Amino acid sequence: MKFYKNLIRSFNDLHGHHALLIHTLTGCNFHCYGCHNYEELVLNKDTQPYYYEDDIIEHIQFNGYFFDAIILSGGEFLLESLDQIIPFLFKVKSIFKGIIIINTNGTFPDKIKVLLDRNLVDGIHLDMKLPYHLLHLNNKDDQEVYKSVLGFIPTKLLVDRLITSVHLVIEHNSPYSQIRTVQYPILSMDFFNEIKYFVEALNKNYDTNVPYFVNEFMEQDSS
């Protein structure tokens, strides 16, 4: 795996914790509205300077006392194969005793399940971009919503996988997991309210308590 050289310390991504945010250069299968990472980490990923896995392990080994959580992101981190992800996480866990989180758009519920079942990660931060359960793929208006937010119109199989991932994360009920949505300015609050109701209903169904957050949309600096 290749990792972006800009490792970011964050106090905001995991409340009450000092996290190291690590981005892979794997690209992304979404092209979301206003994505800050797309040009640098997706479109131009092959021209970016990068770290190898051993560089990341060494950084954690020598600087791990500066943070108590690691967040692995992208692009879409789970585009990497499990054959690469699992050995890497074993290495991380052997030298780092803090919290390990994966950021994902939910495309790969099978990978999420494996990593949670094997206790290789402590939580999942899942970006639920839209109320997938309410949008109809054969409706032109809903197609436009998908295209405007995700950058494309998904297949039914993909939508089913996205919904399955939300179920998995909520059912698992880690205190470090969360469902979240960027407050895209092109959407009305009805969209975010519907996602909130969906998450609350799943929490009630599974007797769990995974929080839902609406994160502020940050305009890109055009200077």
C-alpha positions in Angstrom: 0.0 0.0 0.0 1.1 3.6 -0.7 0.3 6.4 1.8 0.1 10.1 1.3 3.1 11.8 2.9 1.0 14.5 4.7 0.1 12.8 8.0 -2.5 15.0 9.8 -3.0 15.3 13.6 -6.7 15.8 14.5 -8.6 16.6 17.6 -11.9 16.8 15.8 -12.4 13.4 14.1 -12.7 11.4 17.3 -14.1 13.4 20.2 -11.9 13.4 23.2 -8.9 11.8 21.4 -5.8 13.0 19.6 -5.8 11.2 16.3 -3.3 10.7 13.5 -5.1 10.8 10.2 -3.4 8.6 7.5 -4.5 8.7 3.9 -3.8 6.0 1.4 -3.2 6.7 -2.3 -5.6 4.1 -3.6 -8.1 6.4 -5.2 -11.8 6.5 -4.7 -14.9 5.0 -6.4 -16.9 8.1 -5.6 -16.5 11.7 -6.8 -18.5 13.5 -4.2 -19.7 17.1 -4.4 -17.0 19.5 -3.3 -14.5 16.7 -2.2 -11.3 18.3 -0.9 -9.3 15.1 -1.4 -10.3 14.3 -5.0 -7.7 16.2 -7.0 -4.7 15.5 -4.8 -5.5 12.0 -3.5 -7.5 10.6 -6.3 -7.1 12.4 -9.6 -3.3 12.9 -9.1 -2.6 10.0 -6.8 0.1 8.5 -9.1 2.2 11.7 -9.1 2.1 12.3 -5.3 5.2 11.6 -3.1 4.3 8.7 -0.9 5.2 6.5 2.1 5.4 2.7 2.0 3.8 0.6 4.7 7.2 0.3 6.6 7.5 4.1 6.7 4.1 4.3 8.3 4.9 1.6 10.8 8.2 3.3 11.7 6.4 6.7 12.1 3.9 5.1 14.5 6.6 3.3 16.4 8.6 6.4 17.0 5.8 9.0 17.4 2.9 6.9 18.8 3.1 8.6 22.1 1.9 11.9 20.5 -1.6 10.4 19.7 -4.0 7.8 21.1 -5.9 7.0 17.9 -5.2 6.3 14.3 -7.7 7.0 11.5 -7.1 5.3 8.1 -8.8 7.1 5.2 -8.5 7.8 1.5 -9.9 8.3 -1.0 -11.5 5.1 -0.1 -9.3 3.0 2.2 -11.2 -0.2 1.7 -10.4 -0.2 -2.0 -7.3 -2.0 -0.9 -7.5 -5.8 -0.8 -7.9 -7.6 2.5 -4.7 -9.4 1.7 -2.9 -6.1 2.1 -5.1 -4.5 4.8 -5.1 -7.4 7.3 -1.3 -7.9 7.6 -0.8 -4.1 7.8 -3.3 -3.8 10.6 -1.7 -6.7 12.5 1.6 -4.8 12.3 -0.1 -1.6 13.5 -1.7 -3.4 16.5 1.6 -5.0 17.4 3.2 -1.6 18.1 0.2 0.7 18.9 -2.2 0.1 21.7 -4.5 3.0 20.9 -7.8 3.2 18.9 -7.8 2.2 15.2 -10.6 3.7 13.1 -11.4 3.3 9.4 -13.1 6.0 7.4 -15.3 4.5 4.6 -18.1 5.3 2.2 -19.6 1.9 2.9 -19.0 0.3 -0.5 -17.5 -2.9 1.0 -19.6 -4.3 3.8 -17.9 -7.7 3.5 -14.5 -6.1 4.3 -16.1 -4.1 7.2 -17.5 -7.3 8.7 -14.2 -9.1 8.5 -12.2 -6.3 10.1 -14.8 -5.9 12.9 -15.2 -9.6 13.5 -11.4 -10.1 13.8 -11.1 -7.1 16.1 -8.6 -5.5 13.8 -10.2 -2.1 14.1 -12.0 -0.5 17.0 -14.6 1.4 15.0 -15.9 2.5 11.6 -16.6 6.1 10.6 -19.1 5.6 7.8 -20.1 8.4 5.5 -23.8 7.9 4.6 -24.0 10.5 1.8 -27.7 10.2 1.1 -30.9 8.5 2.4 -30.3 5.6 0.1 -33.3 3.7 1.5 -35.7 6.4 0.1 -34.2 7.2 -3.3 -35.4 5.3 -6.3 -32.9 4.5 -9.1 -35.6 4.6 -11.7 -36.8 8.1 -10.7 -35.1 10.8 -12.8 -35.1 13.4 -9.9 -33.5 10.9 -7.6 -31.0 10.0 -10.3 -30.0 13.6 -10.4 -29.5 13.7 -6.7 -27.2 10.7 -6.8 -25.2 12.2 -9.7 -24.9 15.6 -8.0 -23.7 14.2 -4.7 -21.9 11.0 -5.5 -20.7 12.0 -9.0 -22.5 9.0 -10.7 -25.7 7.0 -10.6 -25.1 3.8 -8.6 -26.4 0.3 -9.3 -29.0 -1.3 -7.1 -26.3 -3.8 -5.9 -24.1 -0.9 -4.8 -27.0 0.8 -3.0 -27.8 -2.5 -1.2 -24.2 -2.8 -0.1 -24.2 0.8 1.2 -27.3 0.1 3.3 -25.8 -3.2 4.5 -22.7 -1.4 5.8 -24.9 1.0 7.8 -26.6 -2.0 9.4 -23.3 -3.7 10.2 -21.7 -0.7 11.8 -24.8 0.1 14.0 -25.4 -3.6 14.9 -21.7 -3.9 16.0 -22.2 -0.9 18.3 -18.6 0.2 18.9 -18.3 3.3 21.1 -15.8 4.6 18.5 -18.1 4.1 15.5 -20.3 6.8 13.9 -22.5 7.4 10.9 -22.1 10.9 9.4 -23.0 13.1 6.5 -21.5 16.2 5.1 -24.1 18.9 5.0 -24.0 19.4 1.2 -25.4 22.9 0.4 -27.2 21.5 -2.6 -29.5 19.4 -0.4 -32.3 20.5 1.8 -32.3 19.6 5.5 -35.0 17.0 4.7 -32.3 14.7 3.4 -30.2 14.9 6.6 -33.3 14.5 8.8 -34.3 11.3 6.9 -30.8 9.8 7.4 -31.0 10.7 11.1 -34.4 9.0 11.4 -33.0 5.9 9.6 -30.0 5.7 12.0 -32.2 6.2 15.0 -34.6 3.5 13.8 -31.7 1.0 13.4 -30.3 1.9 16.8 -33.7 1.1 18.3 -34.0 -2.1 16.3 -30.6 -3.4 17.4 -30.7 -1.8 20.9 -27.5 0.1 20.1 -26.3 3.6 20.4 -24.2 4.6 17.4 -24.3 8.4 16.9 -25.1 10.3 13.8 -23.4 13.5 12.9 -24.0 16.1 10.2 -20.6 17.7 9.5 -20.3 21.2 8.1 -19.5 21.5 4.4 -16.3 23.4 3.9 -15.8 25.3 0.7 -12.5 24.7 -1.0 -10.0 27.5 -1.0 -9.8 28.7 -4.6 -6.8 31.0 -4.0 
